[in-house]
């Protein structure tokens, strides 16, 4: 019997930084309004010649180096993104080629802000079943390309970035200190399709479109659904919330993050918060947060880490990992 474990993590943020003060010069908003409602102070914006695949490759290379694996070992590459380079082929195949991976499978997953959790779940199943041995999971986005920069309700919330982890199959030890992915849960409810969507697409408008959001509706469902699915994951793993070392939520909005932590009765001192540094980077936000917490030493060997995210659709998920 096998379990998947995380070997390494890497991240990349574009060089260009857009602060709240700079946004206030072009749209009717101000720094205090943004910080009070979201916790965001700045976001990174991809350069004109930077594609989602470029961000993904940069994060992947750092994850590979951190995990101390060779690219020849990677036989599964999953890229979570809702801003692919092209409609097709899958952006994952471009990343695979650029990294020099010449075997195994490579494909995209589109689950918006929950994309990284969905990708992690798919990789976990591949590894536990023996269909793959070493997986590269990436979340990468260039949301600046689908934002209406005159809509202050959305343009202040998002940024560009990428994060990646390396996962590998390992023997299941069945003891209290067994490392790896302990439990994962995924959910979807398409009745709320229009609450968070892009108003364009190949089949509908033949344009990329802009991101549109019903903020109050998203907030309400996010708090309830994330609390419930995280509770389910903990129950499946036989772990109490009090035993969690770190909660790593999707970095969308600090108010949502705090509300979920409170409902789970996890102290906010145990919550990894990076939304202030890079805003909502959709599928990239969790691995970006993981990378920062690993680099500064908060997440270390043996840490119990609870992940959770929700995105347009609605789709949502949670995972529990012992580092």
N, C-alpha and C positions, 0 to 999 in steps of 0.2 A: 504493500500500500504506500502511496505517495502523497506528499503535501508540497505546495509551492511556497517558497520563501523569497524574501527580497534580499538581493545581494548588494545593490547600490542605487544611487539616485543622482540625478543631475538636472540642471535648469539653465535657462537662458532668457534674458530680457533684452529687448532692443535698446540701443544706446540713447535714442531720443526720449526725453522725459517731458511730459506735459503736466504742469501743475494746475491746481485749482485756480490760482490767481491768473494764469495764462488763459484758461478757459473762460474766465469771467470777462476777458477782454473781447470775446467774440460771441458769447451767448448770455442771456439774462440769468445770471447766477452769481454766487459769491462763495468764497471759501468756507465761511461759517455754515451756510445752508447745506453745502455738500457734506462737510464733516459731521454735522449734527445728525443728518439723516442716513448717512452711509458709512462713516468712518474713513472715507477715502481722502487722501491728500494729494496723490499724484498717480499717473499711469504712464506706461511705456508705449511708444508708438513705433511700429515697424517702418523702416526707411522705404522709400519708393521702390528700391530694387530688392527688398527683402520679401520673400514669399513665406507662406506657412511652412513649406518644406525646409527652408533655410533655418528657421527657428527650431524646427524639430530635429534637424541634423545636429545643430549646436548643442542642444540639451542631451541628445542621445550620446554624443561623443563623451560628454562629461560623465554621464551615467555609466558608460562602458568602462571608462578609466577608473571611476570610483569602485566599481564592482570587481575590477581586476580580471575581466574576462576578455577573450579574443573574439573578434567579430565572427570568426569561423565557428564559434560555439553557438551563435544565435540562430535558432531554427524557427522562430516565430516573431513577427513584428506586427504589432497592432497600433495604429495611430488613431486616436480619438480627436476628431476635429469636425466643426461645422462650418469652417472656412477653408475648404480644400483649394489647392492651386488651380485645379481645373475640375469640371464636372466629372470627367474621367480621363485617364485611368486613376486609380486610387493613389492619393498622395503618398501613401505608405510605400508604394513600389519605387517612387523616385527617391525616397529616403533610404530604402534598402540598397538601391544601386549606388547612391552617393557614399554610403558607409562601406561599400565593398562586400556586402553579404550576397552570396551567390547561390544559396540554397534555402529550403524551408518556405514557409508561407508569409505573405505580407498583405494586409488589407486595412481599410479604414472602418471605423465605427462612428456613427452619427447619433449621439444621444445628448447633444448640446452640453449644458453645464454638468450633466451627470455622466458625460462620456468617459471620463477616466475610470470611474467605478465600474461602468459597463465593460470597458476594455480589460480591467483587472479581473473581473469575473470570468470573462471568456478565456483569458490566459490561464487563470487558475484551473479551469476545467480541462484545457489542453494539457497542462502539466500533470495534473492529478491522474488523467487517463493514460498518460504515457505517449500521447500524440506529439508532444514536443518536450525538449529537455531544458532549453534556455530561451526565455522570452524577453523581448524589449517592448515595453509599453510606454507610449508617448501621448501626452496631451499637448496640442499646439494650436494656437489661434491667432488670426489677424483680424480681430473684430473692428478695428478702426476702418476697415474697408466696407463694412455694412452698417455703419452708424450714420444717422441723420444729424449732422453737426449743428443743426439749428433747433433740435429737439432736446431741451435741457433735461427732460425727464429720463432720457436714455444715454445721451452722449457723455454725461459726467460719470457714468457707472462702469464703463468698460475700458479694457486695455489689451495690449498684445503681449504674448509670451509663450513659453514652452517649458515643460517639465517631463522627465522620463525616469523610469525605474527599470532595473534588470531583475527578473524573477527566474528561479531555477527549481526544478523538481528535486525533492529530497525525500529520504525515507520517513514515513510517519512513525513517530516514537511513542505516541499515546501516553504522554505524561504531562504533568501540570506545567512544565516549562517548555513544551514543544513549540518551536519557532515556526513562523510562517502565517499563511492566511488561515484563520480559525473559522470564519464564517462570512458569507456574503449574501445579501438579499437585494433583488431588483424589483422595481414596480413601474407601472405605467398606467395612465388614465387619459386617453385621447379625447375625452369630453371637454378638456380644457385647452384644446389645440390652439385657440386664438388668443389665449391670455398672454402668451409670450411667443412671438413668431417673427419671421421675416416676410415682408409683404411682396415677395418676388420669388421666382424660381423658373427652372427650365420649362416645365410643363405648363405652368400657369401664366407667366408674364414674359418669359424669355429674357428676364433681367435678374440681376442679383438681388435687388430690393434692399430695404432698410429694416433694421430691427425695430419692432413695436412691442410695447409692454403695457399690461394693465397692472400697475404697481401694487395696488391694495389686494387684488386677487392673488397675485404671486406671493405676496407676503403671507397671507392667511394660509394658503395651501402649503407653503414651504415649512412654516413652523409646525403645523400639525403632522404632515407627512414625514418630515425628517425625524421628528421625535418618535413617531410610531415605528418607523423602519429601523432606527438605531436600537430601539427597545427590543425588537424582534431578533436582531442580530446578536445582541447580548444574551438573550434567552437561549438562542440556538447554541451558543458557545458555552453556556453555563457560567457566564461571567457577570458579576454585579457591576453596576455603574461606578460604585465607589472604588473598584479595583483598577479602573482605567487610569493610565498614566497621562495620556494626551488625547484630546479630542482635536481632530484636524478636519474642520468643516470646509465645504466649498466656500471660497472667499468672495461672496457676492455682496453682502450688506452686513455690517457689524450688528445692527439691531436684530436681524434674523438669527445670526450666530449666537448672540447672547440669549435670546429667547429660547432657542433649542437647548443650549447648555443648562439653562435654569430648569426647564421642564425635565431634563434627564437627571437633574440634581448633580451635575458635574461642575465643580467650581470653575469659574472663569479663569482662574490662575492656571488651570490645566488645559486651556484652549489655546491652540496656535493661531495667532492673528497676524496676517500679512496683507490683508486687503488694503490697509493704509498705504502700502508701498507700491502696489501694482494694480489696484482696482480689481474688477471682475474680469478674469482672463478665461472664463468658461472652463473647458476641459483641462486647461493648464493650471488652474488655480490650486488644486490639491497637491500635485507633485511640486509646484513652486513652494508651497508652504512646507511640505515635507523636507525639501532640500535645505531651506533656511534653518529649520529646527534640527536637522542632522548636523549641519555645519557648525551651529553654535553649541552643540552638545546636549540639547534638551532630549532629543530622541536618540537612544543608544541601545546597545544589545540588551534584550530582555524587556524593553518597553512595550507595554500594551497600548496600541494605537487604534482609535476608533475613527473611521472616515465616514463622511456622509455628504451627499450632494443631490440637488434637484435642478432640473432644467426644463426648457420648453417641451410641451407635449401633452400633459406633464409626464416626465420620466424622472425617477429618483432611485437612489440606492444607498447602501451602507456596507461597510466591510470592517472586520476586526482582524488586526494583524499583531502577532507578537514579533517584534523586531529581532 
